[in-house]
Every structure is written in C-alpha cells, then in structure tokens.
C-alpha cells in the first residue's frame, strides 16, 4: 500500500496493485482496476516511485524466507535463472 495525498490535502492509502494506470491530465489521476478514479497531488513519477519502493520492500522481506525454505544453493540457482531470463 502506498500513501498519497488527495487534492484537499488529506492522506489516502492505496493498494498499488489495483492501479490500472496513472495520467497527468493535468492533475495526476489514477484509474483503478475497479474503474474508480482518484485524483492526487503526487506526480505520476512519484506514484511510480512509491509503488516500486513498496514492492521492493515486500520482496526484501519475502526473499530471506524463500532462501531459508529452499536452502542457499537452490535459492542462488533460482536467483541466477531469474536474472538470466530478465536479461534475455
């Protein structure tokens, strides 16, 4: 979840997984997968930055658990395979 600001200055917490797209028209308007539209003070770039930071934090907490469950050898192998797939 990311914290954003409505035009009236009130804080709003949004499930970033529900954002379908963000547009600057001229205010930043988020369209959710439900069809709901939210207008926020933050720029599209800031919404993206906060979303990426949130997802990085989720993965940061998930990977140590995966490493423990799979064992260090398998964890390293899976990580390298994922990197190769991303680079091809």
C-alpha positions in Angstrom: 0.0 0.0 0.0 1.2 3.5 -0.8 0.3 6.7 0.9 -0.8 9.5 -1.4 -2.5 12.9 -0.9 -5.9 14.0 -2.2 -6.2 17.5 -3.7 -7.8 18.7 -0.4 -4.6 17.7 1.5 -6.0 14.6 3.2 -3.8 11.5 3.2 -5.0 8.4 1.3 -3.6 4.9 1.3 -4.0 3.0 -1.9 -3.4 -0.6 -2.8 -0.9 -0.1 -5.6 -1.7 -3.5 -7.1 -5.1 -2.1 -8.0 -3.8 0.8 -10.1 -4.6 0.2 -13.8 -2.9 3.4 -15.0 -1.9 7.0 -13.9 -2.3 10.0 -16.1 -1.3 13.7 -15.7 -4.4 15.5 -17.0 -3.2 18.0 -15.6 -3.6 16.6 -12.1 -2.5 13.1 -11.5 -5.5 10.8 -12.0 -5.3 7.2 -11.0 -7.7 4.7 -12.6 -8.1 1.6 -10.6 -9.0 -1.8 -12.0 -12.4 -1.3 -10.4 -13.0 1.7 -12.7 -12.8 4.1 -9.7 -10.7 7.3 -10.4 -8.6 9.0 -7.8 -7.0 12.5 -8.2 -3.9 13.0 -6.1 -1.3 15.7 -5.6 1.7 13.5 -6.3 3.1 13.3 -9.9 2.9 10.1 -11.9 6.6 9.7 -11.4 6.2 9.9 -7.6 3.3 7.4 -7.7 5.6 5.0 -9.7 8.5 5.6 -7.3 6.4 4.9 -4.2 4.9 1.8 -5.9 8.4 0.4 -6.8 9.7 1.2 -3.3 6.7 -0.6 -1.7 7.2 -3.7 -4.0 10.9 -3.7 -3.2 10.2 -3.8 0.5 7.7 -6.7 0.0 10.3 -8.7 -1.9 13.1 -7.8 0.6 11.0 -9.5 3.3 9.9 -12.4 1.1 13.4 -13.5 -0.2 15.0 -14.3 3.1 12.1 -16.6 3.8 12.5 -18.2 0.3 16.2 -18.7 0.9 15.6 -20.4 4.2 12.9 -22.7 2.8 14.8 -23.6 -0.4 18.3 -23.8 1.1 21.1 -21.4 0.0 22.1 -23.5 -3.1 18.7 -23.7 -4.6 18.0 -20.0 -3.8 21.1 -18.9 -5.6 20.3 -21.1 -8.6 16.8 -19.7 -8.9 18.0 -16.1 -8.5 20.6 -16.6 -11.3 18.0 -18.2 -13.6 15.6 -15.3 -12.9 18.4 -12.8 -13.7 19.2 -14.6 -17.0 15.5 -14.6 -18.0 15.2 -10.9 -17.3 18.3 -10.1 -19.4 17.2 -12.2 -22.4 
